[in-house]
């Protein structure tokens, strides 16, 4: 499973789905939440069930579905429509903490079993910062539930909750409350020992700005990014791709520690590498499926 680029697609648009699946994203997020009007939810579920079944085994990307939040009264209907062979996992919006992952998993369990899938085969990515309560419960994702694949964050719903007139400075950077949310998501993911995925970059007509923002994300520790438009996928993939020096050095670091398991520090080309370097090297290789 690769999580570098995850592209949102409205679950009620087969045309947009057809376009998106050849874009080169690591995963498509078919959205049953914000992208679909209330009156179209039932039709979107029916369409989505067919798309999942038709694409099973015929793709090089992962199939994710963003369901409606647990307090909407629609989550179970969403899950009943989409759980089955071909589905990679669920995006859970507006989660208040780790207990919501457990609640969602309890809903998935019988559907997964009925579909003949292995237990915990359906993974979950949590949007972890969209409610006020969520901000106080980020530590609750550890220890990670077996379904938990990653944490990501969002600012728009949180802005509405706290009444922000804007979540951006004049130069486009996040204001302080949302810088805090971003940072806490990153730390929560590390605490749960799962990847952190950065949130959307809203201006899909600004590839240069997106690329620069992604390079900052990668520097800070995020392993990928959500995309709101197909035009963003290439810039995200390029920004998070290891450079020419990353992979060879990562392989050498991992190999050196494998050959010397009793050592806590290894010298390579006159430089010393210890356990944090080993963990980073393992992350680089895992991101490229090269461990």
C-alpha positions as a Markdown table, in Angstrom:
| # | Residue | x | y | z |
|---|---|---|---|---|
| 1 | Unk | 0.0 | 0.0 | 0.0 |
| 2 | Unk | 1.4 | 3.4 | -1.1 |
| 3 | Unk | 0.0 | 6.6 | 0.3 |
| 4 | Unk | 2.0 | 9.3 | -1.5 |
| 5 | Unk | -0.9 | 10.7 | -3.5 |
| 6 | Unk | -4.6 | 10.2 | -2.6 |
| 7 | Unk | -7.1 | 11.9 | -4.9 |
| 8 | Unk | -10.6 | 12.7 | -4.0 |
| 9 | Unk | -13.3 | 11.9 | -6.5 |
| 10 | Unk | -17.1 | 12.5 | -6.0 |
| 11 | Unk | -18.7 | 9.1 | -5.6 |
| 12 | Unk | -21.7 | 10.1 | -7.8 |
| 13 | Unk | -19.6 | 10.9 | -10.9 |
| 14 | Unk | -18.6 | 7.9 | -13.1 |
| 15 | Unk | -17.1 | 10.4 | -15.6 |
| 16 | Unk | -14.7 | 11.9 | -13.0 |
| 17 | Unk | -13.8 | 8.4 | -11.8 |
| 18 | Unk | -13.0 | 7.2 | -15.3 |
| 19 | Unk | -10.6 | 10.2 | -15.7 |
| 20 | Unk | -9.1 | 9.8 | -12.3 |
| 21 | Unk | -8.1 | 6.2 | -12.4 |
| 22 | Unk | -5.5 | 6.8 | -15.1 |
| 23 | Unk | -3.9 | 9.9 | -13.5 |
| 24 | Unk | -1.2 | 8.1 | -11.6 |
| 25 | Unk | -2.5 | 8.5 | -8.0 |
| 26 | Unk | -1.5 | 5.9 | -5.4 |
| 27 | Unk | -5.1 | 5.8 | -4.3 |
| 28 | Unk | -8.5 | 7.2 | -5.2 |
| 29 | Unk | -10.9 | 8.4 | -2.5 |
| 30 | Unk | -14.4 | 8.0 | -3.7 |
| 31 | Unk | -16.3 | 10.5 | -1.6 |
| 32 | Unk | -19.7 | 9.9 | -0.1 |
| 33 | Unk | -19.5 | 12.8 | 2.3 |
| 34 | Unk | -19.0 | 16.4 | 1.3 |
| 35 | Unk | -18.9 | 15.9 | -2.5 |
| 36 | Unk | -22.3 | 14.3 | -2.7 |
| 37 | Unk | -25.6 | 16.2 | -2.1 |
| 38 | Unk | -28.0 | 14.6 | 0.4 |
| 39 | Unk | -30.5 | 13.8 | -2.3 |
| 40 | Unk | -27.8 | 11.9 | -4.3 |
| 41 | Unk | -26.4 | 9.7 | -1.5 |
| 42 | Unk | -28.4 | 6.6 | -2.3 |
| 43 | Unk | -27.6 | 6.7 | -6.0 |
| 44 | Unk | -23.9 | 7.4 | -5.2 |
| 45 | Unk | -23.8 | 4.3 | -3.0 |
| 46 | Unk | -25.3 | 2.1 | -5.7 |
| 47 | Unk | -22.9 | 3.5 | -8.4 |
| 48 | Unk | -19.9 | 3.1 | -6.0 |
| 49 | Unk | -20.7 | -0.5 | -5.3 |
| 50 | Unk | -20.6 | -1.3 | -9.0 |
| 51 | Unk | -17.3 | 0.6 | -9.5 |
| 52 | Unk | -15.6 | -1.3 | -6.7 |
| 53 | Unk | -16.7 | -4.6 | -8.0 |
| 54 | Unk | -15.8 | -3.8 | -11.6 |
| 55 | Unk | -12.3 | -2.5 | -10.8 |
| 56 | Unk | -11.3 | -5.4 | -8.5 |
| 57 | Unk | -7.9 | -6.9 | -9.7 |
| 58 | Unk | -7.7 | -4.5 | -12.7 |
| 59 | Unk | -5.9 | -1.5 | -11.3 |
| 60 | Unk | -2.5 | -0.3 | -10.0 |
| 61 | Unk | -4.0 | 2.1 | -7.4 |
| 62 | Unk | -5.9 | 1.6 | -4.1 |
| 63 | Unk | -9.6 | 2.1 | -3.7 |
| 64 | Unk | -10.7 | 4.1 | -0.7 |
| 65 | Unk | -14.1 | 5.4 | 0.3 |
| 66 | Unk | -14.8 | 8.4 | 2.5 |
| 67 | Unk | -18.0 | 7.6 | 4.4 |
| 68 | Unk | -20.3 | 10.0 | 6.1 |
| 69 | Unk | -19.3 | 10.7 | 9.8 |
| 70 | Unk | -20.4 | 8.5 | 12.6 |
| 71 | Unk | -22.9 | 11.0 | 14.0 |
| 72 | Unk | -24.6 | 11.5 | 10.6 |
| 73 | Unk | -26.7 | 8.3 | 10.9 |
| 74 | Unk | -25.5 | 7.3 | 7.4 |
| 75 | Unk | -22.2 | 5.5 | 8.1 |
| 76 | Unk | -23.7 | 2.0 | 8.3 |
| 77 | Unk | -25.5 | 2.4 | 5.0 |
| 78 | Unk | -22.3 | 3.6 | 3.4 |
| 79 | Unk | -20.4 | 0.6 | 4.7 |
| 80 | Unk | -23.1 | -1.9 | 3.6 |
| 81 | Unk | -22.8 | -0.5 | 0.1 |
| 82 | Unk | -19.0 | -0.6 | -0.3 |
| 83 | Unk | -17.5 | -3.4 | 1.9 |
| 84 | Unk | -16.4 | -6.1 | -0.4 |
| 85 | Unk | -13.6 | -7.5 | -2.5 |
| 86 | Unk | -11.8 | -4.7 | -4.3 |
| 87 | Unk | -12.1 | -2.1 | -1.5 |
| 88 | Unk | -8.8 | -1.1 | 0.2 |
| 89 | Unk | -10.2 | 0.9 | 3.0 |
| 90 | Unk | -12.4 | 3.6 | 4.5 |
| 91 | Unk | -11.6 | 7.3 | 5.2 |
| 92 | Unk | -13.3 | 8.3 | 8.4 |
| 93 | Unk | -14.1 | 12.0 | 8.7 |
| 94 | Unk | -14.8 | 14.0 | 11.8 |
| 95 | Unk | -13.4 | 11.4 | 14.1 |
| 96 | Unk | -13.2 | 12.3 | 17.8 |
| 97 | Unk | -10.5 | 9.8 | 18.7 |
| 98 | Unk | -9.4 | 6.2 | 18.7 |
| 99 | Unk | -12.7 | 5.1 | 20.1 |
| 100 | Unk | -14.3 | 6.1 | 16.8 |
| 101 | Unk | -12.0 | 3.7 | 14.9 |
| 102 | Unk | -13.1 | 0.9 | 17.2 |
| 103 | Unk | -16.7 | 1.8 | 16.6 |
| 104 | Unk | -16.2 | 1.9 | 12.9 |
| 105 | Unk | -14.4 | -1.4 | 13.0 |
| 106 | Unk | -17.3 | -3.0 | 14.8 |
| 107 | Unk | -19.5 | -2.0 | 12.0 |
| 108 | Unk | -17.1 | -3.3 | 9.4 |
| 109 | Unk | -16.4 | -6.7 | 11.0 |
| 110 | Unk | -19.7 | -8.5 | 10.0 |
| 111 | Unk | -19.7 | -7.0 | 6.6 |
| 112 | Unk | -16.1 | -8.0 | 6.0 |
| 113 | Unk | -16.8 | -11.5 | 7.1 |
| 114 | Unk | -20.0 | -11.8 | 4.9 |
| 115 | Unk | -17.9 | -10.7 | 1.9 |
| 116 | Unk | -15.4 | -13.5 | 2.5 |
| 117 | Unk | -12.6 | -11.0 | 3.4 |
| 118 | Unk | -9.9 | -11.6 | 5.9 |
| 119 | Unk | -10.4 | -9.9 | 9.3 |
| 120 | Unk | -9.0 | -6.3 | 9.4 |
| 121 | Unk | -8.4 | -6.5 | 5.6 |
| 122 | Unk | -10.4 | -3.2 | 5.2 |
| 123 | Unk | -8.1 | -0.5 | 6.4 |
| 124 | Unk | -9.0 | 2.9 | 7.9 |
| 125 | Unk | -7.4 | 6.4 | 7.4 |
| 126 | Unk | -8.7 | 8.9 | 9.9 |
| 127 | Unk | -9.2 | 12.6 | 9.4 |
| 128 | Unk | -8.1 | 13.4 | 12.9 |
| 129 | Unk | -8.6 | 17.1 | 13.5 |
| 130 | Unk | -12.0 | 18.1 | 12.3 |
| 131 | Unk | -13.8 | 18.5 | 15.6 |
| 132 | Unk | -12.9 | 20.4 | 18.8 |
| 133 | Unk | -13.0 | 17.2 | 20.8 |
| 134 | Unk | -10.6 | 15.5 | 18.4 |
| 135 | Unk | -7.8 | 18.0 | 19.3 |
| 136 | Unk | -7.8 | 16.7 | 22.8 |
| 137 | Unk | -7.9 | 13.0 | 21.9 |
| 138 | Unk | -5.1 | 12.7 | 19.4 |
| 139 | Unk | -3.1 | 10.5 | 21.7 |
| 140 | Unk | -5.9 | 8.0 | 21.8 |
| 141 | Unk | -4.9 | 6.5 | 18.4 |
| 142 | Unk | -2.1 | 4.7 | 20.2 |
| 143 | Unk | -1.7 | 1.8 | 20.4 |
| 144 | Unk | -3.0 | 1.7 | 16.8 |
| 145 | Unk | -6.0 | -0.4 | 15.9 |
| 146 | Unk | -5.1 | -3.2 | 13.5 |
| 147 | Unk | -7.2 | -1.4 | 10.8 |
| 148 | Unk | -5.5 | 2.0 | 11.2 |
| 149 | Unk | -3.4 | 2.7 | 8.1 |
| 150 | Unk | -2.6 | 6.5 | 8.6 |
| 151 | Unk | -3.8 | 9.8 | 10.1 |
| 152 | Unk | -4.4 | 12.9 | 8.1 |
| 153 | Unk | -5.9 | 16.3 | 9.1 |
| 154 | Unk | -8.3 | 18.9 | 7.9 |
| 155 | Unk | -8.8 | 22.6 | 8.5 |
| 156 | Unk | -12.1 | 23.6 | 7.0 |
| 157 | Unk | -14.5 | 21.7 | 9.3 |
| 158 | Unk | -12.4 | 22.8 | 12.3 |
| 159 | Unk | -12.6 | 26.4 | 11.1 |
| 160 | Unk | -16.4 | 26.1 | 11.1 |
| 161 | Unk | -16.4 | 24.6 | 14.6 |
| 162 | Unk | -14.3 | 27.3 | 16.2 |
| 163 | Unk | -15.7 | 30.2 | 14.1 |
| 164 | Unk | -12.6 | 31.3 | 12.3 |
| 165 | Unk | -13.0 | 34.0 | 9.7 |
| 166 | Unk | -10.0 | 32.5 | 7.9 |
| 167 | Unk | -7.5 | 29.7 | 8.5 |
| 168 | Unk | -4.8 | 31.3 | 6.3 |
| 169 | Unk | -2.5 | 34.2 | 6.6 |
| 170 | Unk | -2.2 | 36.8 | 3.8 |
| 171 | Unk | 0.8 | 34.8 | 2.3 |
| 172 | Unk | -1.2 | 31.6 | 2.2 |
| 173 | Unk | 0.4 | 29.9 | 5.2 |
| 174 | Unk | -1.8 | 28.4 | 8.0 |
| 175 | Unk | -2.7 | 30.6 | 10.9 |
| 176 | Unk | -1.5 | 29.5 | 14.3 |
| 177 | Unk | -4.4 | 27.3 | 15.4 |
| 178 | Unk | -4.1 | 25.3 | 12.1 |
| 179 | Unk | -0.4 | 25.0 | 12.3 |
| 180 | Unk | -1.0 | 23.5 | 15.7 |
| 181 | Unk | -3.6 | 21.0 | 14.3 |
| 182 | Unk | -1.2 | 20.0 | 11.6 |
| 183 | Unk | 1.7 | 19.5 | 14.0 |
| 184 | Unk | -0.4 | 17.5 | 16.5 |
| 185 | Unk | -1.6 | 15.2 | 13.7 |
| 186 | Unk | 2.0 | 14.5 | 12.8 |
| 187 | Unk | 2.9 | 13.7 | 16.4 |
| 188 | Unk | -0.2 | 11.6 | 16.9 |
| 189 | Unk | 0.7 | 9.5 | 13.9 |
| 190 | Unk | 4.2 | 9.0 | 15.1 |
| 191 | Unk | 2.9 | 8.1 | 18.5 |
| 192 | Unk | 0.6 | 5.5 | 16.9 |
| 193 | Unk | 3.4 | 4.3 | 14.6 |
| 194 | Unk | 1.4 | 4.9 | 11.5 |
| 195 | Unk | 2.1 | 7.3 | 8.6 |
| 196 | Unk | 0.9 | 10.9 | 8.5 |
| 197 | Unk | -0.6 | 12.3 | 5.3 |
| 198 | Unk | -0.8 | 16.1 | 4.8 |
| 199 | Unk | -4.1 | 17.8 | 4.0 |
| 200 | Unk | -5.3 | 19.4 | 0.7 |
| 201 | Unk | -3.7 | 22.3 | -1.1 |
| 202 | Unk | -6.8 | 24.2 | -2.2 |
| 203 | Unk | -5.4 | 26.0 | -5.3 |
| 204 | Unk | -5.2 | 23.4 | -8.0 |
| 205 | Unk | -4.1 | 26.0 | -10.5 |
| 206 | Unk | -0.8 | 26.6 | -8.6 |
| 207 | Unk | 1.5 | 23.6 | -9.2 |
| 208 | Unk | 4.6 | 25.5 | -8.1 |
| 209 | Unk | 3.0 | 26.5 | -4.8 |
| 210 | Unk | 1.8 | 22.9 | -4.3 |
| 211 | Unk | 5.2 | 21.5 | -5.0 |
| 212 | Unk | 6.9 | 23.9 | -2.5 |
| 213 | Unk | 4.3 | 23.1 | 0.1 |
| 214 | Unk | 4.8 | 19.3 | -0.4 |
| 215 | Unk | 8.5 | 19.7 | 0.0 |
| 216 | Unk | 7.9 | 21.3 | 3.3 |
| 217 | Unk | 5.5 | 18.5 | 4.2 |
| 218 | Unk | 8.1 | 15.9 | 3.3 |
| 219 | Unk | 10.7 | 17.7 | 5.3 |
| 220 | Unk | 8.5 | 17.8 | 8.3 |
| 221 | Unk | 7.7 | 14.1 | 8.2 |
| 222 | Unk | 4.5 | 13.6 | 6.2 |
| 223 | Unk | 4.7 | 10.7 | 3.7 |
| 224 | Unk | 2.2 | 12.0 | 1.2 |
| 225 | Unk | -0.7 | 14.3 | 0.5 |
| 226 | Unk | -4.4 | 14.5 | -0.3 |
| 227 | Unk | -5.3 | 15.9 | -3.7 |
| 228 | Unk | -8.5 | 17.7 | -4.6 |
| 229 | Unk | -7.9 | 17.8 | -8.4 |
| 230 | Unk | -6.2 | 15.4 | -10.9 |
| 231 | Unk | -3.9 | 18.2 | -11.9 |
| 232 | Unk | -2.2 | 18.0 | -8.5 |
| 233 | Unk | -1.2 | 14.3 | -8.5 |
| 234 | Unk | 1.9 | 14.7 | -10.6 |
| 235 | Unk | 3.3 | 17.5 | -8.5 |
| 236 | Unk | 2.6 | 15.5 | -5.3 |
| 237 | Unk | 4.3 | 12.4 | -6.6 |
| 238 | Unk | 7.4 | 14.3 | -7.7 |
| 239 | Unk | 7.7 | 16.3 | -4.5 |
| 240 | Unk | 7.6 | 13.2 | -2.3 |
| 241 | Unk | 9.7 | 10.9 | -4.5 |
| 242 | Unk | 13.1 | 10.1 | -2.9 |
| 243 | Unk | 16.0 | 12.0 | -4.6 |
| 244 | Unk | 18.9 | 10.1 | -6.3 |
| 245 | Unk | 20.8 | 10.0 | -3.0 |
| 246 | Unk | 18.0 | 8.8 | -0.7 |
| 247 | Unk | 17.5 | 5.3 | -1.9 |
| 248 | Unk | 21.1 | 4.0 | -2.2 |
| 249 | Unk | 22.0 | 5.5 | 1.2 |
| 250 | Unk | 18.8 | 4.1 | 2.8 |
| 251 | Unk | 19.6 | 0.7 | 1.5 |
| 252 | Unk | 23.2 | 0.9 | 2.8 |
| 253 | Unk | 22.0 | 2.0 | 6.2 |
| 254 | Unk | 19.5 | -0.8 | 6.6 |
| 255 | Unk | 22.0 | -3.4 | 5.2 |
| 256 | Unk | 24.7 | -2.2 | 7.6 |
| 257 | Unk | 22.4 | -2.6 | 10.7 |
| 258 | Unk | 21.2 | -5.9 | 9.4 |
| 259 | Unk | 24.8 | -7.1 | 9.2 |
| 260 | Unk | 25.6 | -5.7 | 12.6 |
| 261 | Unk | 22.5 | -6.2 | 14.8 |
| 262 | Unk | 24.4 | -5.7 | 18.1 |
| 263 | Unk | 25.5 | -2.2 | 17.2 |
| 264 | Unk | 23.6 | 1.0 | 17.9 |
| 265 | Unk | 25.8 | 3.2 | 15.7 |
| 266 | Unk | 27.3 | 2.5 | 12.3 |
| 267 | Unk | 29.9 | 4.3 | 10.3 |
| 268 | Unk | 29.3 | 4.8 | 6.5 |
| 269 | Unk | 31.7 | 6.9 | 4.4 |
| 270 | Unk | 33.1 | 8.7 | 7.5 |
| 271 | Unk | 29.6 | 9.6 | 8.9 |
| 272 | Unk | 27.9 | 8.0 | 11.9 |
| 273 | Unk | 24.4 | 6.7 | 11.7 |
| 274 | Unk | 22.3 | 5.6 | 14.7 |
| 275 | Unk | 18.7 | 4.3 | 15.4 |
| 276 | Unk | 16.9 | 7.4 | 14.2 |
| 277 | Unk | 18.7 | 7.2 | 10.9 |
| 278 | Unk | 17.8 | 3.6 | 10.6 |
| 279 | Unk | 14.1 | 4.3 | 11.2 |
| 280 | Unk | 14.2 | 7.1 | 8.6 |
| 281 | Unk | 15.9 | 4.8 | 6.1 |
| 282 | Unk | 13.3 | 2.1 | 6.7 |
| 283 | Unk | 10.5 | 4.7 | 6.1 |
| 284 | Unk | 12.1 | 5.8 | 2.8 |
| 285 | Unk | 12.3 | 2.2 | 1.6 |
| 286 | Unk | 8.8 | 1.4 | 2.8 |
| 287 | Unk | 7.4 | 4.4 | 0.9 |
| 288 | Unk | 9.0 | 3.0 | -2.2 |
| 289 | Unk | 8.0 | -0.6 | -1.5 |
| 290 | Unk | 11.7 | -1.5 | -1.4 |
| 291 | Unk | 12.2 | -2.9 | 2.0 |
